[in-house]
Amino acid sequence: MSAAIEMRPSDLFAKVDELAPLIQEHALAAEQQRRLSPIVAEALRDAGFYRLFRPRALGGLELDPVTAYRLVEALARIDSAAGWNVAISNAIEVWGAWFSEPVAREIFGAPEAAMAGGWNPPRRAVPVEGGYRLSGRTTFNSNCHNATWFTGLAQVFDGDALRVDAAGHPVTLVTFVPAREARIIENWETLGLGGTGSHDIEIDDVFVPSERAVPLAPLENPSKAYAGPLYRIAVFASVACNAVSALGIAQAAIDDLVALGRKVPSYTTRSLRDRSVVQLQLARAEGKLSAARAFFHTTYDEAWKIALAGRSLEMAERARCQLASSHAVLAAAEAVDLVHAAVGATGIRNEHRFQKHFRDAHVVTQHAFVSATRLEAVGQVMLGLEPDWSFFAFS
């Protein structure tokens, strides 16, 4: 049995501070090389940051969500790639609850285990004795160079025919494949979040045993390792991982503006901090970010209390979690925009981080799980309509 990490939240935040110089040292190289530095990834792994949401029975921390999200935010405040990769690996950790305990132990039980994976487009799963032959290429596999396992969705085919259920929906599986059985396609060339290494992953006719390919469906009977309250929040503990880095990115932008305050812009005689428009923009950015952060953490604190009380989230509560997550991302980008406008031409120069904050924040707004599009489904729930966001069906 894997030994659980004995570490208090205060120890983890101290570890973030301890790792900050190392993360900062390698941040530019991560951006240029389109992947998180192996040195940083190893340090994060050794400190336990890839195990925030892993069950204690499998050697993880099994933290409450608010503590975990504040840790991710602190990492993203130092470097977006470090925060994002930790968040995504932990988002995948939650899905271990859908598997039997022996399989979850195989995937997540090793201390060095780290996750990556993309769920779109679904791969092709062809039934064979004992499992499936899996083929296909998925996008947005953050942390892929540092991962030991890749997850992905797969649709079942009988010959050339797509298998469908009684309602006519494709039969879809959640799968896990060892990283050594997949190929990384080095194509992560994007506006922002360059250091996250979110390259494509290709799997070519790989055998996946049936126990590592479970139906994509609401969680019903988790194994004993996943009986804790965290896993009653289920999918929405995972969804929020895609949002929280944006808060850290926006806070870093505000920090950098404050630090720049003594600069005197060209053709003027007053420093930035003495200009009323900068004072206004800074205060608006701080207020917008602080409000979004408070809403986000309050919402997940309430979800945690519901889970501690022994029940899963109801539809309205899931919708509120989605709202808090998407709103955090959108508000963070708006805060970064305010900062970017305040710093003038400094915001377009590569030797300053303002251009990176701007790019990173706006890339996060495009993530399918937390984009503005998800707010439409929240409004549908509020109006008593059937939501078109399929994850709302997950308890």
C-alpha positions in Angstrom: 0.0 0.0 0.0 1.3 3.5 -0.9 2.1 5.6 2.1 0.1 8.8 2.4 2.0 12.1 2.5 1.8 13.6 6.0 1.8 17.4 5.3 -0.1 20.3 6.6 -1.5 23.0 4.3 0.9 25.5 5.9 3.8 23.2 4.9 2.6 23.1 1.3 2.3 26.9 1.0 5.8 27.1 2.5 7.0 24.6 -0.2 5.5 26.9 -2.9 7.6 29.8 -1.5 10.7 27.5 -1.4 10.2 26.4 -5.0 9.5 30.0 -6.3 13.1 30.8 -7.3 13.5 27.5 -9.2 10.2 28.0 -11.0 11.0 31.6 -11.9 14.5 30.6 -13.1 13.0 28.1 -15.6 9.8 30.0 -16.6 11.3 31.6 -19.8 12.8 28.4 -21.0 9.5 26.6 -20.5 7.8 29.2 -22.7 10.5 28.9 -25.4 10.7 25.1 -25.3 6.9 24.7 -25.2 7.0 22.4 -22.1 7.5 22.7 -18.4 11.1 22.3 -17.4 11.9 18.7 -16.3 13.7 20.1 -13.3 10.6 22.1 -12.2 8.3 19.1 -12.9 10.4 16.8 -10.8 10.5 19.3 -7.9 6.7 19.7 -8.1 6.3 15.9 -8.1 8.7 15.4 -5.2 6.8 18.1 -3.2 3.5 16.2 -3.7 1.8 18.8 -5.9 0.6 16.2 -8.4 -1.1 14.4 -5.6 -3.3 17.1 -4.1 -6.5 15.3 -5.1 -5.2 11.7 -4.9 -6.8 9.5 -2.2 -4.8 9.1 1.0 -5.2 5.4 0.6 -3.2 5.7 -2.7 -0.5 7.8 -1.2 -2.1 11.2 -1.9 -3.0 14.3 0.1 -6.8 14.2 -0.6 -7.0 17.9 0.2 -10.2 19.9 0.5 -10.8 21.8 -2.8 -10.3 25.3 -1.5 -6.9 24.5 -0.1 -5.9 22.8 -3.3 -7.1 25.6 -5.4 -5.3 28.2 -3.4 -2.1 26.2 -3.8 -2.6 26.1 -7.6 -3.3 29.8 -7.6 -0.1 30.5 -5.7 1.9 28.4 -8.2 0.3 30.2 -11.2 1.1 33.5 -9.6 4.8 32.5 -9.9 4.4 30.9 -13.4 1.3 30.1 -15.4 2.8 26.8 -16.7 3.6 25.4 -13.3 0.2 26.3 -11.9 -1.6 25.0 -15.0 0.2 21.6 -15.2 -0.4 20.9 -11.5 -4.0 21.8 -11.9 -4.6 19.6 -14.9 -2.8 16.6 -13.4 -5.0 16.9 -10.3 -8.2 17.4 -12.4 -7.5 13.9 -13.9 -6.8 12.4 -10.4 -10.5 12.8 -9.6 -11.4 10.4 -12.4 -9.8 7.5 -10.5 -13.0 7.2 -8.6 -14.7 5.7 -11.8 -12.3 2.7 -11.7 -11.9 -0.3 -9.5 -9.4 0.1 -6.6 -6.8 -2.3 -8.1 -6.9 -0.3 -11.4 -6.8 3.0 -9.6 -3.8 1.8 -7.6 -2.1 0.7 -10.8 -2.5 4.1 -12.4 -2.3 6.5 -9.4 -0.6 4.5 -6.7 3.1 5.1 -7.5 4.6 8.2 -5.9 6.0 9.4 -9.2 2.7 9.1 -11.0 1.6 12.2 -12.9 -1.3 12.6 -15.3 -2.0 14.1 -18.7 -4.7 13.7 -21.3 -7.1 15.3 -23.7 -10.7 14.3 -24.2 -11.3 15.6 -27.7 -11.7 14.2 -30.2 -12.6 10.7 -28.8 -10.4 7.9 -30.0 -11.7 4.7 -31.6 -12.1 1.6 -29.4 -12.5 -1.7 -31.2 -13.6 -4.6 -28.9 -11.3 -7.6 -28.6 -11.0 -10.4 -26.1 -10.3 -8.8 -22.7 -10.6 -5.2 -23.7 -10.2 -2.9 -26.7 -7.7 -1.9 -29.4 -7.4 1.9 -29.1 -6.4 4.3 -31.8 -6.6 8.0 -32.3 -5.1 11.4 -31.7 -6.2 13.9 -29.1 -5.4 17.6 -28.5 -4.5 19.7 -25.5 -2.6 17.2 -23.4 -1.1 19.5 -20.8 1.9 18.1 -18.8 2.4 15.3 -21.4 6.2 15.3 -21.2 6.0 14.7 -17.4 3.1 12.3 -17.3 3.2 8.6 -16.5 -0.3 8.0 -17.8 -2.6 9.5 -20.4 -6.4 9.6 -20.2 -8.8 10.1 -23.1 -12.3 9.3 -24.2 -13.0 6.6 -26.8 -16.1 5.7 -28.7 -16.8 2.0 -29.3 -16.9 0.7 -32.9 -18.3 -2.7 -34.0 -16.4 -3.0 -37.3 -17.1 0.3 -39.0 -20.3 0.9 -37.1 -20.4 3.3 -34.1 -22.0 1.6 -31.2 -24.9 3.6 -29.6 -26.9 3.1 -26.4 -30.7 2.9 -26.1 -31.0 6.7 -26.4 -29.0 6.7 -29.6 -25.9 8.2 -28.0 -22.4 6.9 -28.8 -21.1 4.5 -26.2 -18.2 6.4 -24.8 -15.4 5.2 -22.5 -12.9 6.9 -20.2 -9.6 5.2 -20.8 -6.0 5.3 -19.4 -2.9 4.3 -21.3 0.7 4.2 -20.0 2.7 7.1 -21.4 5.3 4.7 -22.9 2.6 3.3 -25.2 1.7 6.7 -26.7 3.5 9.2 -28.9 3.8 13.0 -28.3 3.2 15.1 -31.4 5.2 18.3 -30.8 2.7 20.9 -32.1 1.9 23.1 -29.1 2.3 26.5 -30.9 -0.3 28.8 -29.3 -0.9 32.4 -28.3 -0.3 31.7 -24.6 0.3 29.0 -21.9 3.3 28.0 -24.1 5.1 26.4 -21.2 2.4 23.9 -20.4 3.5 21.5 -23.1 -0.1 20.8 -24.2 0.9 18.8 -27.3 -1.2 16.3 -29.2 -1.0 12.6 -28.2 -1.3 9.8 -30.7 -2.2 6.2 -29.8 -1.9 3.6 -32.5 -3.7 0.3 -32.0 -2.8 -0.1 -28.4 -4.5 -2.8 -26.3 -6.4 -1.4 -23.3 -7.9 -4.0 -20.9 -11.5 -3.6 -20.2 -10.9 -2.6 -16.6 -9.0 0.5 -17.8 -11.9 1.5 -20.1 -15.0 2.4 -18.1 -18.2 4.0 -19.4 -18.5 7.8 -19.2 -21.4 8.0 -16.8 -22.3 9.5 -13.4 -20.3 8.1 -10.5 -22.3 5.6 -8.6 -20.2 3.1 -6.6 -16.7 4.4 -6.0 -14.2 2.1 -4.4 -13.3 2.4 -0.7 -10.3 4.5 -1.6 -12.6 7.1 -3.1 -15.2 7.1 -0.4 -14.1 10.5 1.0 -16.1 13.7 0.6 -13.9 15.2 -2.1 -15.1 12.6 -4.6 -18.8 13.5 -3.9 -18.0 16.8 -5.6 -16.8 14.6 -8.4 -16.6 16.2 -11.9 -16.9 19.7 -10.6 -13.8 19.4 -8.4 -12.1 18.6 -11.8 -13.8 21.4 -13.8 -12.6 24.0 -11.3 -9.0 23.0 -11.9 -9.3 24.5 -15.3 -10.2 27.8 -13.9 -8.0 28.5 -10.8 -4.8 29.2 -12.7 -6.4 32.3 -14.2 -6.7 33.9 -10.7 -3.0 33.5 -10.2 -2.1 34.9 -13.6 -4.3 38.0 -12.9 -2.7 38.5 -9.5 0.7 38.3 -11.0 -0.3 41.0 -13.5 -1.5 43.3 -10.7 1.8 42.6 -8.7 3.8 43.6 -11.7 1.9 46.8 -12.2 2.5 47.8 -8.6 6.2 47.0 -9.0 6.3 49.2 -12.1 4.7 52.1 -10.4 7.8 54.4 -10.3 8.3 54.2 -14.0 7.9 57.6 -15.8 6.3 56.9 -19.3 7.8 58.5 -22.4 6.9 62.1 -23.1 5.6 62.7 -19.6 6.9 63.9 -16.3 4.8 61.9 -13.8 5.3 58.3 -12.8 2.7 55.6 -13.4 1.7 55.6 -9.7 1.0 59.3 -9.8 -1.3 59.1 -12.8 -5.0 59.0 -11.9 -5.9 56.7 -14.8 -3.4 54.1 -13.5 -4.7 54.4 -10.0 -8.2 53.8 -11.3 -7.3 50.9 -13.5 -5.3 49.2 -10.7 -8.1 49.5 -8.2 -10.7 48.2 -10.7 -8.5 45.2 -11.6 -8.0 44.4 -7.9 -11.7 44.7 -7.1 -12.7 42.6 -10.1 -10.2 39.9 -9.3 -10.9 39.9 -5.5 -14.7 39.6 -6.1 -14.2 36.7 -8.6 -11.8 34.9 -6.2 -14.2 35.3 -3.3 -17.1 34.0 -5.3 -15.1 31.1 -6.6 -13.7 30.0 -3.2 -17.0 30.6 -1.3 -18.8 28.4 -3.9 -16.4 25.5 -3.5 -16.3 25.9 0.2 -20.1 25.5 0.2 -19.7 22.5 -2.1 -17.2 21.0 0.3 -19.6 21.4 3.2 -22.3 19.6 1.2 -19.9 16.8 0.5 -18.9 16.6 4.2 -22.6 16.3 5.0 -22.6 13.1 3.0 -24.4 14.0 -0.2 -23.6 14.8 -3.8 -24.2 18.1 -5.5 -27.7 18.7 -6.9 -28.2 20.3 -10.3 -28.5 23.9 -9.1 -25.3 23.4 -7.0 -23.4 22.0 -10.0 -24.5 25.0 -12.0 -23.2 27.3 -9.4 -19.9 25.6 -9.4 -19.7 26.0 -13.1 -20.7 29.6 -12.9 -18.0 30.3 -10.3 -15.4 28.6 -12.4 -16.3 30.3 -15.7 -16.8 33.7 -14.0 -13.3 33.4 -12.4 -11.7 32.9 -15.8 -13.6 35.7 -17.4 -13.1 38.2 -14.6 -9.4 37.3 -14.4 -9.0 38.1 -18.1 -10.8 41.4 -17.6 -8.5 42.3 -14.7 -5.5 41.5 -16.9 -6.9 43.7 -19.6 -7.2 46.6 -17.2 -3.5 46.2 -16.2 -2.4 45.8 -19.8 -4.1 49.1 -20.7 -2.5 50.9 -17.7 1.1 50.0 -18.5 1.1 51.3 -22.1 3.9 50.3 -24.4 5.6 48.3 -21.6 2.7 45.8 -22.1 4.0 44.8 -25.6 7.7 44.3 -24.7 8.9 40.7 -24.3 11.3 41.7 -21.5 8.3 42.4 -19.3 5.7 39.8 -18.3 2.6 41.9 -19.0 2.4 40.6 -22.6 2.6 37.0 -21.2 -0.1 37.6 -18.6 -2.3 39.0 -21.3 -1.7 36.0 -23.6 -2.0 33.4 -20.9 -5.2 34.8 -19.4 -7.0 34.9 -22.8 -5.9 31.4 -23.7 -7.6 30.1 -20.4 -10.9 31.8 -21.5 -11.0 29.4 -24.5 -10.9 26.2 -22.5 -14.1 24.3 -23.2 -14.8 23.4 -19.6 -14.7 27.1 -18.4 -15.3 29.2 -21.4 -18.1 31.9 -21.6 -20.1 29.3 -23.6 -20.7 27.3 -20.4 -22.6 30.3 -18.9 -25.4 29.6 -21.3 -26.0 26.2 -19.7 -25.9 27.9 -16.2 -28.7 30.2 -17.4 -30.7 27.3 -18.7 -30.6 25.6 -15.3 -31.6 28.9 -13.6 -34.6 29.1 -15.9 -35.7 25.5 -15.3 -34.6 24.3 -18.8 -32.7 21.2 -19.7 -29.0 22.3 -19.9 -27.0 21.4 -23.0 -23.7 21.0 -21.0 -23.4 17.3 -20.7 -21.4 17.4 -17.4 -24.4 18.7 -15.5 -25.7 15.2 -15.7 -22.9 14.0 -13.5 -23.6 13.8 -9.8 
